[in-house]
Amino acid sequence: MAEYLILIYEDEAAYASGEASSQAMKDHNEFGEANGAALKGGNALHPTSAATSIRGFGSDSFSVTDGPFAETKEALGGYYVVEAADLDEAISIAKQVPARHGGVEVRPIMVFD
């Protein structure tokens, strides 16, 4: 079995209402119940307004700015770590992630011996 990271990208503005946020929480709880055996972790992230970006690695000076690195309509809002037999199974699980206002990205997690 391998581990995969499912990154959830959505339009943050779509969750401005309490009703939309409550429905999203309900949907993610249902996803967790349906896929509990495969889930190894996951978290929701604060909005991009709470982000801090740091640039300049490999140099002597760093740039620290408020906000995300990229200005996009869809922002990383959370993730799941899942265990799956292969990429096809990970994709099958990812298709169930509630991302009504965006989409998801599946990436294998590197294992170092």
Chimera marker file (.cmm) of the C-alpha trace (Angstrom):
<marker_set name="trace">
<marker id="1" x="0.000" y="0.000" z="0.000" r="1" g="1" b="0" radius="0.5"/>
<marker id="2" x="1.150" y="3.514" z="-0.766" r="1" g="1" b="0" radius="0.5"/>
<marker id="3" x="0.153" y="6.876" z="0.675" r="1" g="1" b="0" radius="0.5"/>
<marker id="4" x="-1.284" y="9.706" z="-1.400" r="1" g="1" b="0" radius="0.5"/>
<marker id="5" x="-1.973" y="13.330" z="-0.591" r="1" g="1" b="0" radius="0.5"/>
<marker id="6" x="-5.293" y="14.690" z="-1.807" r="1" g="1" b="0" radius="0.5"/>
<marker id="7" x="-5.074" y="18.481" z="-1.988" r="1" g="1" b="0" radius="0.5"/>
<marker id="8" x="-8.396" y="20.325" z="-1.986" r="1" g="1" b="0" radius="0.5"/>
<marker id="9" x="-8.531" y="23.552" z="-4.039" r="1" g="1" b="0" radius="0.5"/>
<marker id="10" x="-11.685" y="25.640" z="-3.930" r="1" g="1" b="0" radius="0.5"/>
<marker id="11" x="-13.029" y="29.166" z="-4.249" r="1" g="1" b="0" radius="0.5"/>
<marker id="12" x="-12.917" y="30.529" z="-0.685" r="1" g="1" b="0" radius="0.5"/>
<marker id="13" x="-15.604" y="33.103" z="-1.442" r="1" g="1" b="0" radius="0.5"/>
<marker id="14" x="-18.118" y="30.282" z="-1.940" r="1" g="1" b="0" radius="0.5"/>
<marker id="15" x="-17.923" y="29.559" z="1.794" r="1" g="1" b="0" radius="0.5"/>
<marker id="16" x="-18.629" y="33.091" z="3.008" r="1" g="1" b="0" radius="0.5"/>
<marker id="17" x="-22.018" y="32.104" z="4.403" r="1" g="1" b="0" radius="0.5"/>
<marker id="18" x="-22.399" y="30.047" z="7.532" r="1" g="1" b="0" radius="0.5"/>
<marker id="19" x="-24.821" y="27.767" z="5.708" r="1" g="1" b="0" radius="0.5"/>
<marker id="20" x="-22.255" y="26.865" z="3.030" r="1" g="1" b="0" radius="0.5"/>
<marker id="21" x="-19.608" y="26.200" z="5.672" r="1" g="1" b="0" radius="0.5"/>
<marker id="22" x="-21.972" y="24.002" z="7.682" r="1" g="1" b="0" radius="0.5"/>
<marker id="23" x="-22.891" y="21.985" z="4.594" r="1" g="1" b="0" radius="0.5"/>
<marker id="24" x="-19.206" y="21.554" z="3.713" r="1" g="1" b="0" radius="0.5"/>
<marker id="25" x="-18.479" y="20.250" z="7.219" r="1" g="1" b="0" radius="0.5"/>
<marker id="26" x="-21.373" y="17.802" z="6.926" r="1" g="1" b="0" radius="0.5"/>
<marker id="27" x="-20.115" y="16.634" z="3.522" r="1" g="1" b="0" radius="0.5"/>
<marker id="28" x="-16.552" y="16.120" z="4.798" r="1" g="1" b="0" radius="0.5"/>
<marker id="29" x="-17.812" y="14.195" z="7.830" r="1" g="1" b="0" radius="0.5"/>
<marker id="30" x="-19.750" y="11.897" z="5.482" r="1" g="1" b="0" radius="0.5"/>
<marker id="31" x="-16.637" y="11.478" z="3.305" r="1" g="1" b="0" radius="0.5"/>
<marker id="32" x="-14.649" y="10.545" z="6.419" r="1" g="1" b="0" radius="0.5"/>
<marker id="33" x="-17.222" y="7.980" z="7.498" r="1" g="1" b="0" radius="0.5"/>
<marker id="34" x="-17.308" y="6.406" z="4.028" r="1" g="1" b="0" radius="0.5"/>
<marker id="35" x="-13.514" y="6.282" z="3.648" r="1" g="1" b="0" radius="0.5"/>
<marker id="36" x="-12.309" y="5.875" z="7.231" r="1" g="1" b="0" radius="0.5"/>
<marker id="37" x="-10.222" y="2.784" z="6.497" r="1" g="1" b="0" radius="0.5"/>
<marker id="38" x="-8.162" y="4.623" z="3.877" r="1" g="1" b="0" radius="0.5"/>
<marker id="39" x="-7.794" y="7.944" z="5.717" r="1" g="1" b="0" radius="0.5"/>
<marker id="40" x="-4.499" y="8.422" z="7.525" r="1" g="1" b="0" radius="0.5"/>
<marker id="41" x="-4.887" y="12.129" z="8.254" r="1" g="1" b="0" radius="0.5"/>
<marker id="42" x="-6.077" y="15.450" z="7.002" r="1" g="1" b="0" radius="0.5"/>
<marker id="43" x="-6.854" y="18.992" z="8.005" r="1" g="1" b="0" radius="0.5"/>
<marker id="44" x="-8.731" y="22.071" z="6.925" r="1" g="1" b="0" radius="0.5"/>
<marker id="45" x="-6.667" y="25.235" z="6.515" r="1" g="1" b="0" radius="0.5"/>
<marker id="46" x="-7.466" y="28.803" z="7.498" r="1" g="1" b="0" radius="0.5"/>
<marker id="47" x="-8.279" y="31.094" z="4.534" r="1" g="1" b="0" radius="0.5"/>
<marker id="48" x="-5.473" y="32.559" z="2.431" r="1" g="1" b="0" radius="0.5"/>
<marker id="49" x="-5.925" y="35.851" z="4.295" r="1" g="1" b="0" radius="0.5"/>
<marker id="50" x="-4.143" y="34.112" z="7.203" r="1" g="1" b="0" radius="0.5"/>
<marker id="51" x="-1.235" y="32.925" z="5.030" r="1" g="1" b="0" radius="0.5"/>
<marker id="52" x="2.334" y="34.209" z="5.184" r="1" g="1" b="0" radius="0.5"/>
<marker id="53" x="4.650" y="33.654" z="2.219" r="1" g="1" b="0" radius="0.5"/>
<marker id="54" x="8.423" y="33.405" z="2.560" r="1" g="1" b="0" radius="0.5"/>
<marker id="55" x="10.751" y="33.702" z="-0.456" r="1" g="1" b="0" radius="0.5"/>
<marker id="56" x="14.503" y="33.860" z="-0.881" r="1" g="1" b="0" radius="0.5"/>
<marker id="57" x="15.632" y="30.388" z="0.060" r="1" g="1" b="0" radius="0.5"/>
<marker id="58" x="19.214" y="29.869" z="-1.051" r="1" g="1" b="0" radius="0.5"/>
<marker id="59" x="20.051" y="33.544" z="-0.604" r="1" g="1" b="0" radius="0.5"/>
<marker id="60" x="21.092" y="35.692" z="2.336" r="1" g="1" b="0" radius="0.5"/>
<marker id="61" x="17.855" y="37.650" z="2.457" r="1" g="1" b="0" radius="0.5"/>
<marker id="62" x="14.289" y="36.507" z="2.842" r="1" g="1" b="0" radius="0.5"/>
<marker id="63" x="11.105" y="38.228" z="1.785" r="1" g="1" b="0" radius="0.5"/>
<marker id="64" x="8.192" y="37.681" z="4.172" r="1" g="1" b="0" radius="0.5"/>
<marker id="65" x="4.778" y="38.905" z="3.020" r="1" g="1" b="0" radius="0.5"/>
<marker id="66" x="1.205" y="38.524" z="4.173" r="1" g="1" b="0" radius="0.5"/>
<marker id="67" x="-1.046" y="36.408" z="2.000" r="1" g="1" b="0" radius="0.5"/>
<marker id="68" x="-0.560" y="33.460" z="-0.312" r="1" g="1" b="0" radius="0.5"/>
<marker id="69" x="2.258" y="33.207" z="-2.841" r="1" g="1" b="0" radius="0.5"/>
<marker id="70" x="-0.111" y="33.104" z="-5.808" r="1" g="1" b="0" radius="0.5"/>
<marker id="71" x="-3.269" y="35.094" z="-6.388" r="1" g="1" b="0" radius="0.5"/>
<marker id="72" x="-5.763" y="32.569" z="-7.738" r="1" g="1" b="0" radius="0.5"/>
<marker id="73" x="-9.500" y="32.024" z="-7.642" r="1" g="1" b="0" radius="0.5"/>
<marker id="74" x="-9.068" y="28.568" z="-6.142" r="1" g="1" b="0" radius="0.5"/>
<marker id="75" x="-6.879" y="28.227" z="-3.063" r="1" g="1" b="0" radius="0.5"/>
<marker id="76" x="-5.597" y="25.257" z="-1.087" r="1" g="1" b="0" radius="0.5"/>
<marker id="77" x="-8.188" y="24.796" z="1.627" r="1" g="1" b="0" radius="0.5"/>
<marker id="78" x="-7.259" y="21.444" z="3.099" r="1" g="1" b="0" radius="0.5"/>
<marker id="79" x="-5.954" y="17.985" z="2.457" r="1" g="1" b="0" radius="0.5"/>
<marker id="80" x="-6.339" y="14.306" z="3.194" r="1" g="1" b="0" radius="0.5"/>
<marker id="81" x="-3.637" y="11.670" z="3.456" r="1" g="1" b="0" radius="0.5"/>
<marker id="82" x="-4.964" y="8.337" z="2.205" r="1" g="1" b="0" radius="0.5"/>
<marker id="83" x="-3.547" y="4.861" z="1.892" r="1" g="1" b="0" radius="0.5"/>
<marker id="84" x="-4.368" y="3.083" z="-1.349" r="1" g="1" b="0" radius="0.5"/>
<marker id="85" x="-3.159" y="0.073" z="-3.307" r="1" g="1" b="0" radius="0.5"/>
<marker id="86" x="-2.320" y="2.232" z="-6.330" r="1" g="1" b="0" radius="0.5"/>
<marker id="87" x="-3.033" y="5.544" z="-8.046" r="1" g="1" b="0" radius="0.5"/>
<marker id="88" x="-6.309" y="4.265" z="-9.484" r="1" g="1" b="0" radius="0.5"/>
<marker id="89" x="-7.637" y="3.509" z="-5.997" r="1" g="1" b="0" radius="0.5"/>
<marker id="90" x="-6.413" y="6.903" z="-4.725" r="1" g="1" b="0" radius="0.5"/>
<marker id="91" x="-8.230" y="8.611" z="-7.610" r="1" g="1" b="0" radius="0.5"/>
<marker id="92" x="-11.383" y="6.668" z="-6.789" r="1" g="1" b="0" radius="0.5"/>
<marker id="93" x="-11.221" y="7.973" z="-3.219" r="1" g="1" b="0" radius="0.5"/>
<marker id="94" x="-10.387" y="11.521" z="-4.396" r="1" g="1" b="0" radius="0.5"/>
<marker id="95" x="-13.472" y="11.591" z="-6.608" r="1" g="1" b="0" radius="0.5"/>
<marker id="96" x="-15.540" y="11.341" z="-3.417" r="1" g="1" b="0" radius="0.5"/>
<marker id="97" x="-13.958" y="14.379" z="-1.718" r="1" g="1" b="0" radius="0.5"/>
<marker id="98" x="-16.564" y="17.131" z="-1.430" r="1" g="1" b="0" radius="0.5"/>
<marker id="99" x="-15.111" y="19.998" z="-3.465" r="1" g="1" b="0" radius="0.5"/>
<marker id="100" x="-18.246" y="21.674" z="-4.814" r="1" g="1" b="0" radius="0.5"/>
<marker id="101" x="-16.461" y="24.914" z="-5.685" r="1" g="1" b="0" radius="0.5"/>
<marker id="102" x="-13.216" y="23.635" z="-7.154" r="1" g="1" b="0" radius="0.5"/>
<marker id="103" x="-11.339" y="20.387" z="-7.448" r="1" g="1" b="0" radius="0.5"/>
<marker id="104" x="-8.697" y="18.149" z="-5.967" r="1" g="1" b="0" radius="0.5"/>
<marker id="105" x="-5.161" y="17.090" z="-6.820" r="1" g="1" b="0" radius="0.5"/>
<marker id="106" x="-3.764" y="13.626" z="-6.020" r="1" g="1" b="0" radius="0.5"/>
<marker id="107" x="-0.027" y="13.221" z="-5.445" r="1" g="1" b="0" radius="0.5"/>
<marker id="108" x="1.922" y="10.193" z="-4.272" r="1" g="1" b="0" radius="0.5"/>
<marker id="109" x="3.894" y="10.702" z="-1.084" r="1" g="1" b="0" radius="0.5"/>
<marker id="110" x="7.615" y="9.995" z="-1.438" r="1" g="1" b="0" radius="0.5"/>
<marker id="111" x="9.113" y="7.329" z="0.776" r="1" g="1" b="0" radius="0.5"/>
<marker id="112" x="12.769" y="7.615" z="1.689" r="1" g="1" b="0" radius="0.5"/>
<marker id="113" x="14.602" y="4.528" z="2.905" r="1" g="1" b="0" radius="0.5"/>
<link id1="1" id2="2" r="1" g="1" b="0" radius="0.2"/>
<link id1="2" id2="3" r="1" g="1" b="0" radius="0.2"/>
<link id1="3" id2="4" r="1" g="1" b="0" radius="0.2"/>
<link id1="4" id2="5" r="1" g="1" b="0" radius="0.2"/>
<link id1="5" id2="6" r="1" g="1" b="0" radius="0.2"/>
<link id1="6" id2="7" r="1" g="1" b="0" radius="0.2"/>
<link id1="7" id2="8" r="1" g="1" b="0" radius="0.2"/>
<link id1="8" id2="9" r="1" g="1" b="0" radius="0.2"/>
<link id1="9" id2="10" r="1" g="1" b="0" radius="0.2"/>
<link id1="10" id2="11" r="1" g="1" b="0" radius="0.2"/>
<link id1="11" id2="12" r="1" g="1" b="0" radius="0.2"/>
<link id1="12" id2="13" r="1" g="1" b="0" radius="0.2"/>
<link id1="13" id2="14" r="1" g="1" b="0" radius="0.2"/>
<link id1="14" id2="15" r="1" g="1" b="0" radius="0.2"/>
<link id1="15" id2="16" r="1" g="1" b="0" radius="0.2"/>
<link id1="16" id2="17" r="1" g="1" b="0" radius="0.2"/>
<link id1="17" id2="18" r="1" g="1" b="0" radius="0.2"/>
<link id1="18" id2="19" r="1" g="1" b="0" radius="0.2"/>
<link id1="19" id2="20" r="1" g="1" b="0" radius="0.2"/>
<link id1="20" id2="21" r="1" g="1" b="0" radius="0.2"/>
<link id1="21" id2="22" r="1" g="1" b="0" radius="0.2"/>
<link id1="22" id2="23" r="1" g="1" b="0" radius="0.2"/>
<link id1="23" id2="24" r="1" g="1" b="0" radius="0.2"/>
<link id1="24" id2="25" r="1" g="1" b="0" radius="0.2"/>
<link id1="25" id2="26" r="1" g="1" b="0" radius="0.2"/>
<link id1="26" id2="27" r="1" g="1" b="0" radius="0.2"/>
<link id1="27" id2="28" r="1" g="1" b="0" radius="0.2"/>
<link id1="28" id2="29" r="1" g="1" b="0" radius="0.2"/>
<link id1="29" id2="30" r="1" g="1" b="0" radius="0.2"/>
<link id1="30" id2="31" r="1" g="1" b="0" radius="0.2"/>
<link id1="31" id2="32" r="1" g="1" b="0" radius="0.2"/>
<link id1="32" id2="33" r="1" g="1" b="0" radius="0.2"/>
<link id1="33" id2="34" r="1" g="1" b="0" radius="0.2"/>
<link id1="34" id2="35" r="1" g="1" b="0" radius="0.2"/>
<link id1="35" id2="36" r="1" g="1" b="0" radius="0.2"/>
<link id1="36" id2="37" r="1" g="1" b="0" radius="0.2"/>
<link id1="37" id2="38" r="1" g="1" b="0" radius="0.2"/>
<link id1="38" id2="39" r="1" g="1" b="0" radius="0.2"/>
<link id1="39" id2="40" r="1" g="1" b="0" radius="0.2"/>
<link id1="40" id2="41" r="1" g="1" b="0" radius="0.2"/>
<link id1="41" id2="42" r="1" g="1" b="0" radius="0.2"/>
<link id1="42" id2="43" r="1" g="1" b="0" radius="0.2"/>
<link id1="43" id2="44" r="1" g="1" b="0" radius="0.2"/>
<link id1="44" id2="45" r="1" g="1" b="0" radius="0.2"/>
<link id1="45" id2="46" r="1" g="1" b="0" radius="0.2"/>
<link id1="46" id2="47" r="1" g="1" b="0" radius="0.2"/>
<link id1="47" id2="48" r="1" g="1" b="0" radius="0.2"/>
<link id1="48" id2="49" r="1" g="1" b="0" radius="0.2"/>
<link id1="49" id2="50" r="1" g="1" b="0" radius="0.2"/>
<link id1="50" id2="51" r="1" g="1" b="0" radius="0.2"/>
<link id1="51" id2="52" r="1" g="1" b="0" radius="0.2"/>
<link id1="52" id2="53" r="1" g="1" b="0" radius="0.2"/>
<link id1="53" id2="54" r="1" g="1" b="0" radius="0.2"/>
<link id1="54" id2="55" r="1" g="1" b="0" radius="0.2"/>
<link id1="55" id2="56" r="1" g="1" b="0" radius="0.2"/>
<link id1="56" id2="57" r="1" g="1" b="0" radius="0.2"/>
<link id1="57" id2="58" r="1" g="1" b="0" radius="0.2"/>
<link id1="58" id2="59" r="1" g="1" b="0" radius="0.2"/>
<link id1="59" id2="60" r="1" g="1" b="0" radius="0.2"/>
<link id1="60" id2="61" r="1" g="1" b="0" radius="0.2"/>
<link id1="61" id2="62" r="1" g="1" b="0" radius="0.2"/>
<link id1="62" id2="63" r="1" g="1" b="0" radius="0.2"/>
<link id1="63" id2="64" r="1" g="1" b="0" radius="0.2"/>
<link id1="64" id2="65" r="1" g="1" b="0" radius="0.2"/>
<link id1="65" id2="66" r="1" g="1" b="0" radius="0.2"/>
<link id1="66" id2="67" r="1" g="1" b="0" radius="0.2"/>
<link id1="67" id2="68" r="1" g="1" b="0" radius="0.2"/>
<link id1="68" id2="69" r="1" g="1" b="0" radius="0.2"/>
<link id1="69" id2="70" r="1" g="1" b="0" radius="0.2"/>
<link id1="70" id2="71" r="1" g="1" b="0" radius="0.2"/>
<link id1="71" id2="72" r="1" g="1" b="0" radius="0.2"/>
<link id1="72" id2="73" r="1" g="1" b="0" radius="0.2"/>
<link id1="73" id2="74" r="1" g="1" b="0" radius="0.2"/>
<link id1="74" id2="75" r="1" g="1" b="0" radius="0.2"/>
<link id1="75" id2="76" r="1" g="1" b="0" radius="0.2"/>
<link id1="76" id2="77" r="1" g="1" b="0" radius="0.2"/>
<link id1="77" id2="78" r="1" g="1" b="0" radius="0.2"/>
<link id1="78" id2="79" r="1" g="1" b="0" radius="0.2"/>
<link id1="79" id2="80" r="1" g="1" b="0" radius="0.2"/>
<link id1="80" id2="81" r="1" g="1" b="0" radius="0.2"/>
<link id1="81" id2="82" r="1" g="1" b="0" radius="0.2"/>
<link id1="82" id2="83" r="1" g="1" b="0" radius="0.2"/>
<link id1="83" id2="84" r="1" g="1" b="0" radius="0.2"/>
<link id1="84" id2="85" r="1" g="1" b="0" radius="0.2"/>
<link id1="85" id2="86" r="1" g="1" b="0" radius="0.2"/>
<link id1="86" id2="87" r="1" g="1" b="0" radius="0.2"/>
<link id1="87" id2="88" r="1" g="1" b="0" radius="0.2"/>
<link id1="88" id2="89" r="1" g="1" b="0" radius="0.2"/>
<link id1="89" id2="90" r="1" g="1" b="0" radius="0.2"/>
<link id1="90" id2="91" r="1" g="1" b="0" radius="0.2"/>
<link id1="91" id2="92" r="1" g="1" b="0" radius="0.2"/>
<link id1="92" id2="93" r="1" g="1" b="0" radius="0.2"/>
<link id1="93" id2="94" r="1" g="1" b="0" radius="0.2"/>
<link id1="94" id2="95" r="1" g="1" b="0" radius="0.2"/>
<link id1="95" id2="96" r="1" g="1" b="0" radius="0.2"/>
<link id1="96" id2="97" r="1" g="1" b="0" radius="0.2"/>
<link id1="97" id2="98" r="1" g="1" b="0" radius="0.2"/>
<link id1="98" id2="99" r="1" g="1" b="0" radius="0.2"/>
<link id1="99" id2="100" r="1" g="1" b="0" radius="0.2"/>
<link id1="100" id2="101" r="1" g="1" b="0" radius="0.2"/>
<link id1="101" id2="102" r="1" g="1" b="0" radius="0.2"/>
<link id1="102" id2="103" r="1" g="1" b="0" radius="0.2"/>
<link id1="103" id2="104" r="1" g="1" b="0" radius="0.2"/>
<link id1="104" id2="105" r="1" g="1" b="0" radius="0.2"/>
<link id1="105" id2="106" r="1" g="1" b="0" radius="0.2"/>
<link id1="106" id2="107" r="1" g="1" b="0" radius="0.2"/>
<link id1="107" id2="108" r="1" g="1" b="0" radius="0.2"/>
<link id1="108" id2="109" r="1" g="1" b="0" radius="0.2"/>
<link id1="109" id2="110" r="1" g="1" b="0" radius="0.2"/>
<link id1="110" id2="111" r="1" g="1" b="0" radius="0.2"/>
<link id1="111" id2="112" r="1" g="1" b="0" radius="0.2"/>
<link id1="112" id2="113" r="1" g="1" b="0" radius="0.2"/>
</marker_set>
